[in-house]
Amino acid sequence: MAFKSPVYNVISVPIEKIRPNTYNPNSVAPPELKLLYDSIKEDGYTMPVVCYYKKDEDSYILVDGFHRYRIMLDYPDIYEREGGCLPVSVIDKPIDERMASTIRHNRARGSHDVDLMSNIIKELHELGRSDAWISKHLGMDKDEILRLKQITGLAALFKDVKFGKAWLPTDPKKEELAAEEKEEAAAALEEEFTPDR
């Protein structure tokens, strides 16, 4: 059977069973959040939130749709009208792939927080994901990944980074000779350009 998108199996889930994830780097300014409320009030929920079902807890972890979820929590009129339930599209993926899904959804909308993005890069690295995996699944180039790693400031994130040859190990004896030669050259120049007294 061919793959069918999760959106074909949207279910109604009580909001009390839905929990936000701990890594979402998306943020919405108050005017846009108010506009989202107005949109949901006028048009209803036209898009389901995306969740992962955690069977052992009988709960749904948000992958995408935190602000749609937040609107229901913050506005009693929406909660009452919807009977306290959100439309949910369920995906079944491990945590690293759920993080990648969240980032793809956010980036497709053009909004994500840099500090939280760098934390996600750190978490994915700790889960054993390579820069190549991150690049492929999050749609980032290697320079963007490097900048986000720099924000976290963790040396462990750079263990696989190949550095250029700008810094080479030196021979201490050669350095000492070079320093002496520089001093001699400087002294000779000074003597040459010092006027006779």
One Martini backbone bead per residue (centre of mass of N, CA, C, O) as a GRO file, in nm:
protein
  197
    1MET     BB    1   0.098   0.035   0.021
    2ALA     BB    2   0.073   0.355   0.003
    3PHE     BB    3   0.154   0.645   0.117
    4LYS     BB    4  -0.013   0.831   0.375
    5SER     BB    5  -0.097   1.105   0.499
    6PRO     BB    6  -0.179   1.204   0.820
    7VAL     BB    7  -0.421   1.402   0.737
    8TYR     BB    8  -0.626   1.150   0.680
    9ASN     BB    9  -0.610   1.103   1.026
   10VAL     BB   10  -0.783   1.290   1.188
   11ILE     BB   11  -0.815   1.377   1.534
   12SER     BB   12  -0.986   1.406   1.841
   13VAL     BB   13  -0.832   1.591   2.117
   14PRO     BB   14  -0.789   1.648   2.427
   15ILE     BB   15  -0.601   1.899   2.557
   16GLU     BB   16  -0.508   1.741   2.819
   17LYS     BB   17  -0.334   1.529   2.624
   18ILE     BB   18  -0.160   1.778   2.549
   19ARG     BB   19   0.192   1.844   2.481
   20PRO     BB   20   0.460   2.013   2.478
   21ASN     BB   21   0.754   2.054   2.373
   22THR     BB   22   1.114   2.128   2.451
   23TYR     BB   23   1.225   2.253   2.137
   24ASN     BB   24   1.070   2.488   2.023
   25PRO     BB   25   1.186   2.770   1.805
   26ASN     BB   26   0.916   2.913   1.803
   27SER     BB   27   0.782   3.248   1.747
   28VAL     BB   28   0.520   3.487   1.845
   29ALA     BB   29   0.390   3.775   1.813
   30PRO     BB   30   0.126   3.930   1.950
   31PRO     BB   31  -0.018   4.021   1.683
   32GLU     BB   32  -0.013   3.733   1.552
   33LEU     BB   33  -0.165   3.589   1.780
   34LYS     BB   34  -0.424   3.756   1.746
   35LEU     BB   35  -0.468   3.673   1.452
   36LEU     BB   36  -0.499   3.373   1.513
   37TYR     BB   37  -0.746   3.403   1.685
   38ASP     BB   38  -0.925   3.537   1.470
   39SER     BB   39  -0.908   3.304   1.271
   40ILE     BB   40  -1.028   3.083   1.459
   41LYS     BB   41  -1.290   3.232   1.519
   42GLU     BB   42  -1.387   3.260   1.214
   43ASP     BB   43  -1.270   2.961   1.078
   44GLY     BB   44  -1.130   2.789   1.256
   45TYR     BB   45  -0.981   2.486   1.232
   46THR     BB   46  -0.781   2.422   0.934
   47MET     BB   47  -0.545   2.294   1.109
   48PRO     BB   48  -0.370   2.061   1.237
   49VAL     BB   49  -0.200   1.926   1.469
   50VAL     BB   50   0.118   1.785   1.552
   51CYS     BB   51   0.175   1.446   1.675
   52TYR     BB   52   0.291   1.233   1.935
   53TYR     BB   53   0.231   0.917   2.059
   54LYS     BB   54   0.228   0.833   2.411
   55LYS     BB   55   0.136   0.542   2.531
   56ASP     BB   56   0.234   0.523   2.840
   57GLU     BB   57   0.064   0.819   2.886
   58ASP     BB   58  -0.165   0.904   2.702
   59SER     BB   59  -0.011   1.115   2.498
   60TYR     BB   60   0.048   1.430   2.322
   61ILE     BB   61   0.317   1.546   2.127
   62LEU     BB   62   0.424   1.824   2.003
   63VAL     BB   63   0.547   1.929   1.676
   64ASP     BB   64   0.299   2.105   1.563
   65GLY     BB   65   0.101   2.387   1.691
   66PHE     BB   66   0.137   2.554   1.956
   67HIS     BB   67  -0.041   2.815   1.899
   68ARG     BB   68  -0.306   2.667   1.858
   69TYR     BB   69  -0.303   2.546   2.140
   70ARG     BB   70  -0.279   2.815   2.302
   71ILE     BB   71  -0.547   2.938   2.220
   72MET     BB   72  -0.725   2.733   2.370
   73LEU     BB   73  -0.606   2.799   2.655
   74ASP     BB   74  -0.654   3.131   2.643
   75TYR     BB   75  -0.956   3.080   2.506
   76PRO     BB   76  -1.267   3.000   2.613
   77ASP     BB   77  -1.432   3.026   2.348
   78ILE     BB   78  -1.272   2.809   2.195
   79TYR     BB   79  -1.294   2.576   2.390
   80GLU     BB   80  -1.604   2.559   2.389
   81ARG     BB   81  -1.659   2.532   2.084
   82GLU     BB   82  -1.451   2.264   2.069
   83GLY     BB   83  -1.475   2.089   2.335
   84GLY     BB   84  -1.157   2.071   2.413
   85CYS     BB   85  -1.062   2.009   2.110
   86LEU     BB   86  -0.816   1.887   1.882
   87PRO     BB   87  -0.678   1.864   1.583
   88VAL     BB   88  -0.499   1.554   1.494
   89SER     BB   89  -0.184   1.469   1.364
   90VAL     BB   90  -0.014   1.163   1.343
   91ILE     BB   91   0.318   1.075   1.428
   92ASP     BB   92   0.585   0.812   1.386
   93LYS     BB   93   0.872   0.917   1.560
   94PRO     BB   94   1.161   0.986   1.655
   95ILE     BB   95   1.297   1.250   1.814
   96ASP     BB   96   1.489   1.350   1.588
   97GLU     BB   97   1.261   1.355   1.367
   98ARG     BB   98   1.074   1.549   1.518
   99MET     BB   99   1.265   1.786   1.525
  100ALA     BB  100   1.290   1.810   1.220
  101SER     BB  101   0.990   1.862   1.169
  102THR     BB  102   0.967   2.122   1.327
  103ILE     BB  103   1.173   2.282   1.163
  104ARG     BB  104   1.042   2.257   0.888
  105HIS     BB  105   0.782   2.398   0.960
  106ASN     BB  106   0.909   2.667   1.053
  107ARG     BB  107   1.080   2.735   0.800
  108ALA     BB  108   0.839   2.741   0.602
  109ARG     BB  109   0.731   3.003   0.772
  110GLY     BB  110   0.990   3.182   0.874
  111SER     BB  111   1.023   3.074   1.196
  112HIS     BB  112   1.290   3.119   1.441
  113ASP     BB  113   1.501   3.058   1.717
  114VAL     BB  114   1.833   3.070   1.766
  115ASP     BB  115   1.877   2.951   2.050
  116LEU     BB  116   1.694   2.702   2.006
  117MET     BB  117   1.842   2.595   1.760
  118SER     BB  118   2.112   2.542   1.904
  119ASN     BB  119   1.991   2.334   2.100
  120ILE     BB  120   1.908   2.131   1.885
  121ILE     BB  121   2.185   2.077   1.774
  122LYS     BB  122   2.292   1.967   2.039
  123GLU     BB  123   2.085   1.734   2.075
  124LEU     BB  124   2.148   1.590   1.809
  125HIS     BB  125   2.441   1.540   1.874
  126GLU     BB  126   2.381   1.371   2.136
  127LEU     BB  127   2.219   1.157   1.942
  128GLY     BB  128   2.437   1.121   1.687
  129ARG     BB  129   2.418   1.350   1.483
  130SER     BB  130   2.523   1.470   1.199
  131ASP     BB  131   2.576   1.729   0.993
  132ALA     BB  132   2.457   1.587   0.746
  133TRP     BB  133   2.187   1.517   0.874
  134ILE     BB  134   2.104   1.800   0.954
  135SER     BB  135   2.116   1.923   0.675
  136LYS     BB  136   1.905   1.736   0.541
  137HIS     BB  137   1.660   1.758   0.767
  138LEU     BB  138   1.686   2.101   0.811
  139GLY     BB  139   1.801   2.279   0.574
  140MET     BB  140   2.121   2.317   0.617
  141ASP     BB  141   2.413   2.458   0.617
  142LYS     BB  142   2.729   2.432   0.744
  143ASP     BB  143   2.749   2.730   0.844
  144GLU     BB  144   2.492   2.734   1.015
  145ILE     BB  145   2.572   2.508   1.203
  146LEU     BB  146   2.830   2.640   1.308
  147ARG     BB  147   2.697   2.892   1.431
  148LEU     BB  148   2.512   2.735   1.628
  149LYS     BB  149   2.745   2.601   1.780
  150GLN     BB  150   2.882   2.864   1.880
  151ILE     BB  151   2.655   2.957   2.068
  152THR     BB  152   2.690   2.720   2.278
  153GLY     BB  153   3.012   2.661   2.335
  154LEU     BB  154   3.072   2.354   2.261
  155ALA     BB  155   3.338   2.156   2.196
  156ALA     BB  156   3.201   1.880   2.123
  157LEU     BB  157   3.070   1.990   1.849
  158PHE     BB  158   3.383   2.000   1.707
  159LYS     BB  159   3.513   1.709   1.669
  160ASP     BB  160   3.432   1.688   1.337
  161VAL     BB  161   3.587   1.934   1.262
  162LYS     BB  162   3.758   2.070   0.992
  163PHE     BB  163   4.046   2.233   0.992
  164GLY     BB  164   4.257   2.433   0.887
  165LYS     BB  165   4.612   2.530   0.809
  166ALA     BB  166   4.673   2.797   0.974
  167TRP     BB  167   4.751   2.597   1.202
  168LEU     BB  168   5.075   2.510   1.304
  169PRO     BB  169   5.308   2.336   1.419
  170THR     BB  170   5.597   2.415   1.611
  171ASP     BB  171   5.936   2.487   1.646
  172PRO     BB  172   6.096   2.619   1.910
  173LYS     BB  173   6.378   2.668   1.778
  174LYS     BB  174   6.277   2.821   1.530
  175GLU     BB  175   6.142   3.048   1.687
  176GLU     BB  176   6.395   3.152   1.827
  177LEU     BB  177   6.554   3.221   1.570
  178ALA     BB  178   6.342   3.412   1.448
  179ALA     BB  179   6.349   3.616   1.681
  180GLU     BB  180   6.648   3.688   1.656
  181GLU     BB  181   6.634   3.786   1.360
  182LYS     BB  182   6.436   4.016   1.414
  183GLU     BB  183   6.612   4.171   1.614
  184GLU     BB  184   6.851   4.216   1.423
  185ALA     BB  185   6.692   4.364   1.202
  186ALA     BB  186   6.591   4.596   1.382
  187ALA     BB  187   6.871   4.697   1.467
  188ALA     BB  188   6.973   4.759   1.181
  189LEU     BB  189   6.755   4.966   1.108
  190GLU     BB  190   6.809   5.161   1.338
  191GLU     BB  191   7.104   5.222   1.261
  192GLU     BB  192   7.047   5.323   0.970
  193PHE     BB  193   6.818   5.556   1.077
  194THR     BB  194   7.022   5.686   1.264
  195PRO     BB  195   7.140   5.969   1.336
  196ASP     BB  196   7.405   6.145   1.368
  197ARG     BB  197   7.571   6.305   1.651
   0.00000   0.00000   0.00000
